[in-house]
Amino acid sequence: MIGGPPQKNRNQEESQMSARQFPDDVFEESCSRLPVPRREDLPDAAKELFDYFHDPHGGTYAGIRGPSCIRLHSPELLVLSVPVSRYVRYQAGIAEDVRELAILVTGRAFDSQFEWTAHEPAALKAGVPLATVHIVRDRKPTDGLPEAHDVIITLGRTLWEERKTVPRALYGRAIDLWGARMLVDILWLMGNYAWTAALIATFDVQVHPEKEPLLPPS
């Protein structure tokens, strides 16, 4: 085009920013770089999960957008992984507040806007105080927190941000709190959300426009 594209005024730019337009390589339906796969192309077990994701009353996994859509592109892996994800989230006996803090501290370590926006409300609903959520969000000290909250946040930061062997004292506190089996389950839960954060970052999963992003920009 001769002379280049027309210049946008400030109001137009602000309007477009407020609408949170997706990048041009992101599909609107899936909110990611991968399209929603066709149901007829999936094996039967994955078809059941496809239908569950589409069901607005499907609970935790409802919604074909985001990580759910990405996992459908590896249907065999999806079928194998969903029961494990359900177990560590709902059947392992992890307290709801500890579970949601474990997810938040993992999501924050990876600056995962999608994970944080999904789980900040869940953490508050599970009884995590807003001040504690802000400690994770703003990477503040954990002084004065209840023991379980202090340990799970410190454990997550050690693993994901410092990336070092868990110190003996911290390990001892975690074992005293949860025992070996539950600590393994908590770590699996955190690893599951680290994997999800990798999917989100690789396939540029966007928060749906109807939701307000809750994590401050990096």
N, C-alpha and C positions, 0 to 999 in steps of 0.2 A: 504494500500500500504506500503510495507516494506521501511523504510527510509523516508517516508513522501513524499509529492508532491515536484516536482522540484522547486528550488528557482528561482524567477523572478529577472532579472536584473533591474536597475534603469530605463532604457529606456522603457522596457516593462511596468513597473508600470506607468510611466508618460503617455505612449500611452493609456493605459486603462483608466486612470483618465481623459485624454483629451476627450475620447469618451463618458464620463459620462454614464457608464453602469448603468442600472436600478438595484435596489435591486432584489433579486431572487424571491420575492413574488409579484412583480409588472408585470402586463401584458403589453407587448409592444404596442399593439393596443390602449389600453385605457389609458396608462401611469398612471395606478393606481392599487390598489389591487383587484379591481372588474373588471371582464371581460366585454366586450361590450355585452349587452343583445341581444338576438335574436329578430329581428323585429317581427317575427310571434307570439312571446309570449306576445307582448304588446297590450293593448287596442287601438282602432282605433285612438282616439285623441292623444295618445302618439306616434303612428306610424307616424303621420304627423310631430311631433317634431323630431322624429328619422330621417326622410327624410331631414328635415330642417338642422339638425346638420351635416348630411353627405354632404349637398350641399356646395361646396367650395365658392359659391357666396351668402351664406345664411346670411351674415352680422355678427352682434354681436355674435350670437349663433352658428356660423359655427364651425364644428369640433366635432367629436364624442369623442374626448379625454377629460380627466380631469373632472371637475365638471359636465359637461353636461352628460357624461357617468354615473356618480354616481347617478344623479337625475333620470335617466331612470330606475333605480332599484326600485324606488317608483313612478311608472308612474302616479298614481292619484295625488300625491303631486306635481309632475312636472307640470302636466296640470294646476293645480290650481295656482302654484307659478309663472309660466312664465309671465302671464299677469301683475301681480303685479311688477315683476322685470322690465318689459318693461315700465310700468307706471312711476316708480320712476326714472328710468334712462333717459327716453326720452319724457315723456308726462307731467311731473309735473311742468315743467318750471324752473327747477334748472339750473343755468348757468353752462356751460360745464366745466369751470375751477374749480368751486366750487365742482361740482359732482366728477371730477377726483381726486381732492385733498382729498375729503371725503373718496373715495375708497383707495387712497394711505395711508392715515394716519391710516385707519383701517387695511389694509394689513400689514403695518409696525408694528403696535402694536402686531400683531400675528406672526411676522416674516415669513409671507407667501410668499415664493419665487415665487410660481405660480402666485398669485395675483399681486405681485409687477412687475414681468417681463411682465405680460399682460398689466398693466395699466400705467407704467412709459411712454412708447411711446404715449399712449392715452392722458396723462396729458400734455405732451409737445405739441402734436398736438392741444390740446384745448387752448393753450396759456399760460400754467403755465410755468414761467421761470425755466430754469435748476437749477438756484441757489435755488429756492424755493423747487424744488424736492429734492435737496441735504439737505435742512434744515429738511425735513421730514425723509429722508433716514438716516441721521446722528444724528437725534434727537437734533438738534441745536435750540437755542432760535429763536423766531419769531419776534424779534424787527425789526421795520422798514418795515414790510410787509404791503400790502394793508389790510384794515380792514377785508374784507371778508375772505381773506386767513389766516390772523392771527386768526380770530374767529374759522374757521372750523378746523384748525390744533389744536388749544388749546382745542376745544370742544372734538375732537377725542381723544386727549391724556388724557383728564380728564376722559372720559368714559372708555376707553379701557386699559390705562396704570395705571392711578391712582385709577380707579374704585371707584369713589366717587360721591356724589351729585354735580351737576353742581352749582358753586357759583352764587349767585344772580347777581353779576355784569356781569359775562360772559353770563348768561341767558338773561339779559337785552340787551346786545349787539346783541345777536343772534336774539331775537325778533324784535329789531329795524331794523335789516338788512332784515329779511325774513318774519316776521309775523308768526302767529301760524301755519297756514296750511302748509306753505312751510317748516317750521322747523320740523314739524311732518314728512313730506315726506323725508327730508334730514336724519333724524334719522332712518327712516325705511330703506333708502338706505344703511346707515352704518351698521345697524343690518343685512341686507341681506348679506353684504360682511363678517360680522363676522360669520354668519352661514356658508357661503361658505368656510371661513378659517377653520372652524371646520371640514367640510367634507374633505378638502384638507389634514389636519393634520391626521385625522383618517384613511383615505384610501391612505395615502402617495402618493398624486398626484405629479407626476414629471413634470418638465418643459421638453417639447419635445426636443430631441437631436438637432434638427435643430435651436433651439433658444439658445442664450447665456443668462444664468441667470444674472440678473441685480442687485439683492440685495446681499450685502456682507454677508458672512457666519456669523451666530450668534456668 
